[in-house]
Amino acid sequence: MSTDLAETGPPGSGPAGSGPAKVLFAAPDRLWADYREVLPAALAEAGVAAELSRAHPPGDVDWIVHASGPAPLDFSPFTRAKAVLSLWAGVEGITANPTLRIPLARMVDDGLRQGMVEWVLGHALRHHLGTDAQVLRQDGVWRRAAPKLARDRPVAVLGLGELGLAAALALSAVGFPVTGWSRQPKEVPGLARCLSGRDGLDAALEGAEIVVLLTPLTRHTENLMDAARLARLAPGAVLLNPGRGALIDDAALLAALDEGRLAHATLDVFRVEPLPPDHPFWAHPKVTVTPHVAAETRPASAARVIAENVRRGEAGEPLLHLVDRKAGY
């Protein structure tokens, strides 16, 4: 691991006598170049005296900035660390780590939120308007067939967390009647319906023409879209998955597409990433693959989120975006 280190912040900006906070960057090598300058700058802007490094001795580390790498990190040597601050919104790769005994904060960032809204809205409108068919039919034949209006196409958004809620409200603003579903009851002004629980999930899916998957991946949501639930959708429905690959039973999805019960699936996330070149999704005429770009963490804005949590922790204030370890998100 590199010994790169950056010091930031005015002397004495941390707790009296404590010296600069030691921030460990525990993330894959490819991310270091993106954060080695913007994260110290964000910490300095937040007024935090800190030393960012990839090689602090474990016993000296105050804060761990984390993104999953090839092997799970053993957190037990970090005896004075105050929290793990994730660079990702999804934290299923770390919540089950038995060595993690300190608070975990996930990434909630306006860049992630805006990116997700744009991806969901763009692909929902693409399918709603029949853009693919129009592009393929540039054959000189004048086919005057207007699509139905958005208000006549029911949409279900599964998951009403930070990203799901933003996507659901954006779809509703365009005119789609949106049913939002979450495991726990929620009331969201602006949506046609908000449902919860197992019965609510079946009701949300019944007759939906576009379904957006944005639930966290937990033991309750793995294979959420199985053959039975796919069968509840309207004939010719479209499935959009920018959430987690394992939310879908892949074999059931391919069967529904092959049998014509679903018109298309646009998928941004997969059980194995990068998606293997020989995976059937790549060649399927009714599947669009996008390479996990729906809600990319953008270093400049993500660094400000990390810096604010370090500032809060050093000042004795509550941290933002803490994960409920039992719930998994």
LUMLUM-562462 format. One record per residue (C-alpha): residue in three letters; x, y, z. Coordinates in steps of 0.001 Angstrom, whole numbers, plus 524288, in hexadecimal, padded with zeros to 5 digits. Layout:
% residues N
AlaXYZ;...
END
This chain:
% residues 329
Met800008000080000;Ser804FD80D847FCB2;Thr809B28167C80787;Asp803F58226B800C2;Leu7FF8A82C2B80AF4;Ala7F95D8398280A5B;Glu7F7DE842E3815B1;Thr7ECEA84CAB815B6;Gly7E639856A881E31;Pro7EAFB8616782727;Pro7F33785D50832E4;Gly7EAF685A9E83EAF;Ser7DE008599183792;Gly7DB5384C5583DC3;Pro7D8CF849B384C48;Ala7E285850438555F;Gly7EF17848AC85697;Ser7EAEB83DFD84D64;Gly7F2D5841FE84178;Pro7EE1183FD7833A9;Ala7E3FF83526831CF;Lys7E9C08291E82B44;Val7E1308257881FA2;Leu7E3F98187281911;Phe7E053816E680ACA;Ala7DCA78086D80A41;Ala7D8128070C7FC47;Pro7DCE3800B97EFAD;Asp7E8F3806717E93A;Arg7E14880BED7DDC0;Leu7DA08815587E6BB;Trp7E5EB81B777ED33;Ala7E8FA824567E1C7;Asp7DAF7829707E227;Tyr7DB2182CC67F0AC;Arg7E93182FBE7F485;Glu7E74B83E407F1B6;Val7D8AB840C97F273;Leu7D6D383A5F7FFC1;Pro7E18084233806C4;Ala7DC1384E7080058;Ala7CE5A84B4280527;Leu7D361848A1812E8;Ala7DA8D85598812EF;Glu7CE7485CA080E06;Ala7C6C28566C81928;Gly7D0CD85BA1822CE;Val7D62C84E4D826B2;Ala7E48784C04829A9;Ala7E6F483E8F823E7;Glu7F12B835CB81DFE;Leu7EC2082D48812E5;Ser7F4368213A81006;Arg7F3588139A80AA4;Ala7FCD380E63814CD;His7FA21813E98225F;Pro7FD71809E582CF3;Pro7F061803A58309C;Gly7F145807E483EC2;Asp7F28F8163283ABA;Val7E6D1816C9831AB;Asp7DB6781F7F83581;Trp7D2FF81E2B82944;Ile7D258813D881E9E;Val7CDEB817FE8110A;His7C9CE80B3580AEE;Ala7C61E805177FE02;Ser7C5A97F6747FC31;Gly7D1C87F0567F65A;Pro7D58D7E2A57F21E;Ala7D6107DDAD80027;Pro7CE397E1CB80C39;Leu7D55D7EAF481561;Asp7D8337E63C8232F;Phe7D3C07F1A582BA6;Ser7D8157EBDF838AB;Pro7E5A37F26C838FE;Phe7DF9880003837EA;Thr7DDB78015784675;Arg7DB7D8100284723;Ala7D3F3811F483A66;Lys7C7358193683C4E;Ala7BFE7814FA83017;Val7C0C280F4C82281;Leu7BC71818E381800;Ser7B851811DD80B99;Leu7BA788177D7FE18;Trp7AEF980F827F90E;Ala7A063810A47FB46;Gly79F35801D07FBC5;Val7A56A7FBD2807D7;Glu7A1567ED82806FE;Gly7AF967E9DD80497;Ile7B3A17EEBF81207;Thr7A7F97EDB881B44;Ala7AA1A7DF2581D57;Asn7B89E7E0CC82074;Pro7B9E07DB1A82E40;Thr7C5C97E38D83148;Leu7BE4C7F03782F4F;Arg7BA3E7F4C883CDC;Ile7BA178037783ADD;Pro7AFEE80C1983430;Leu7AEA680B6182575;Ala7A9DE816D181D35;Arg7A5AB814CB80F21;Met7A72E81E8E8041D;Val79BA9827A18021B;Asp79F84831BD7F82F;Asp7988F83B2C7EF26;Gly7A0E68366D7E3C7;Leu79C678286F7E5F0;Arg78E6182CE97E71E;Gln78E91835367DAD8;Gly7956A82AAA7D2F4;Met78B43820AB7D6F8;Val77FEC8299A7D3B0;Glu7857A82C357C630;Trp787D881DBF7C359;Val77A6F8195A7C7F2;Leu77320824617C15A;Gly77AB8822EC7B4A8;His77885814567B362;Ala76A64814ED7B7F8;Leu7676081F197AD81;Arg76F128176F7A363;His7665380BA07A55A;His759F7813927A767;Leu75BC081AC279A76;Gly7602D80EBD792F8;Thr76CCA8155878EF0;Asp773F4808B178BC7;Ala769AB8045B78204;Gln7697A811BA77B9F;Val7782B8118D779A7;Leu777E0803E4773D4;Arg76CD08076376A80;Gln7736981208762A1;Asp76ECB80B1275652;Gly766D88157B74F34;Val759AB810A075442;Trp7513C81B2875ACF;Arg74B9981471766DD;Arg7435581E3476E1D;Ala740DA817DD77B48;Ala74285820817872E;Pro745E381A2F7943D;Lys73C7C81AF279F83;Leu73E42826227A908;Ala7466D824497B52E;Arg73A5A825B37BDAB;Asp7351F819297B7A9;Arg74139810F07BA5E;Pro7423780C157C870;Val74FC780B877CE53;Ala754878047C7DA87;Val760CC808D47E190;Leu765797FEBC7EB5F;Gly76D7E805397F5F2;Leu76AD8812CD7FB4A;Gly777FD816158011A;Glu77FFC821D87FD0D;Leu7818981D917EEDA;Gly7749A816957ED08;Leu76CD2821EE7F259;Ala773B282BAB7E97F;Ala771438230B7DD95;Ala7630C820C77E13B;Leu7605882F4A7E2C5;Ala766FE832657D5D2;Leu75E978285A7CEBB;Ser7527C82D9C7D569;Ala7560183B7D7D15F;Val755FA837357C317;Gly74848831F17C4C7;Phe749DA823697C761;Pro740D781DDF7D1EF;Val74B50818B37DB08;Thr7494D80E9C7E598;Gly7548180E897EF2B;Trp75768802917F755;Ser75FFE8012E80360;Arg761877F70580DF9;Gln75CD6800A181856;Pro750D98095B81683;Lys7537C816E481102;Glu74B1D8225480CE0;Val7506B829F280154;Pro74875835607FC09;Gly7493E8358D7ED4D;Leu74861826EE7EB04;Ala73BED8201B7E6EA;Arg73D8A815BA7F185;Cys7473C8118C7FBDB;Leu7468A8033B7FF96;Ser74E7F7FA8C80884;Gly7500B7EC8F80CDE;Arg74E387DFFA8052B;Asp740167E2B180172;Gly743947F0887FD98;Leu74E697EB7C7F4C1;Asp745137E2C07ED44;Ala73B6A7EDF07EBF2;Ala746027F7467E73B;Leu74A357EDCF7DC9B;Glu73C947E9FB7D81C;Gly73AC27EFC27CA88;Ala746D37F8727CB23;Glu74C417FBBC7BDAD;Ile75965800EC7C251;Val760287FBEE7CE99;Val76C328024F7D497;Leu774367FA957DE7E;Leu77AFC802F07E8C3;Thr779E47FB097F53D;Pro785F27F7DB7FD50;Leu78AFB7EA037FBCA;Thr7880E7E26D80830;Arg783F57D48C80B51;His775EF7D950809CA;Thr777D17DF117FC3E;Glu780D87D5557F574;Asn779887CFCD7E99F;Leu76E947D95A7EC7C;Met76A797D8C67DE36;Asp7685D7CA4E7DC6F;Ala75F937C36F7D29F;Ala7533E7C5787DABF;Arg755587D40C7DC58;Leu759557D60A7CE3A;Ala74C877CF9E7CA85;Arg744FB7DA397D1AD;Leu749AC7E4D87C877;Ala741957E9797BD01;Pro744127E2027B053;Gly74F217E8BE7A929;Ala754557EF6D7B569;Val762177F4D07B68C;Leu76B547F2677C1F7;Leu775D97FC437C5BC;Asn780177F7FB7CF97;Pro789E98022E7D42F;Gly789A27FCAE7E212;Arg790837EFAF7E44F;Gly7923F7E42E7DB1B;Ala78DB37D9E37E4C3;Leu780547E04D7E615;Ile77CAB7D8B17D9C6;Asp77BF67CA197D745;Asp7839D7CA6B7CA7F;Ala77E117BDB47C535;Ala770257C20B7C7F8;Leu7729E7CF0A7C143;Leu778237C8AB7B508;Ala76C957BF577B488;Ala762D57CA917B599;Leu769CB7D1D37AAA9;Asp76AAB7C5D27A1E7;Glu75C457C2C57A3D2;Gly7586A7D0C27A07A;Arg7525C7D3BC7ADB1;Leu75C4A7DEB67AF98;Ala75FEE7E7CF7A489;His76D477EC007A96B;Ala7769F7ECC47B4E0;Thr7808E7F7AC7B673;Leu78AAC7F3707C060;Asp795967FB567C687;Val799B67F1D57D13A;Phe79CE17E3677D146;Arg7A03E7D8277DA4E;Val7AE047D7D07D4A7;Glu7B4987E45F7D02C;Pro7B9DF7E6DE7C661;Leu7AF627DED37BFAF;Pro7B6747D3337B957;Pro7B74B7D4457AA77;Asp7B01B7C7647A8A0;His7A4977CAF57B158;Pro797A17C9A47A9FF;Phe7939F7D7857AD91;Trp79DA07DD077A408;Ala797D07D694797FC;His7897B7D68F79BA8;Pro781917DF5F79290;Lys7789C7E37E79DA1;Val7832F7E7227A772;Thr78AC37F3E27A855;Val7973E7F32C7B05A;Thr79D057FF7F7B63C;Pro7A9E57FDF07BDC9;His7A5FC801E27CBB0;Val7A5718105F7C8A7;Ala797CD814277CD4C;Ala79CAF81A497D9DB;Glu7AB6181B7B7D951;Thr7B2048212C7E543;Arg7B84482DD97E0C3;Pro7C485830DC7E898;Ala7C2B883F8E7EA25;Ser7B52583ECF7F023;Ala7B79F832097F75B;Ala7C3BC837E67FDBC;Arg7BB69842CA80372;Val7B23D838B680981;Ile7BDB88316C80F9A;Ala7C3BF83E1B81477;Glu7B7148427581ACD;Asn7B60D835BB82251;Val7C428836C4826E1;Arg7C191844C882B22;Arg7B57C8407B8327E;Gly7BC7E8355683929;Glu7C80A83DAC83D1D;Ala7BEA2847C6842A8;Gly7B6C583D9D84A1E;Glu7AAC183F4784185;Pro7A23E8340783C7F;Leu7A6CB82DCE82FCC;Leu79E8782E3482395;His7993C8227C81C02;Leu79C20818128262D;Val798B480A3082238;Asp78F64801C182A0E;Arg797B47F58282A90;Lys78C247ECA982D7F;Ala784257F1C982230;Gly7900D7F1D781947;Tyr78EA47FFD88146F;
END
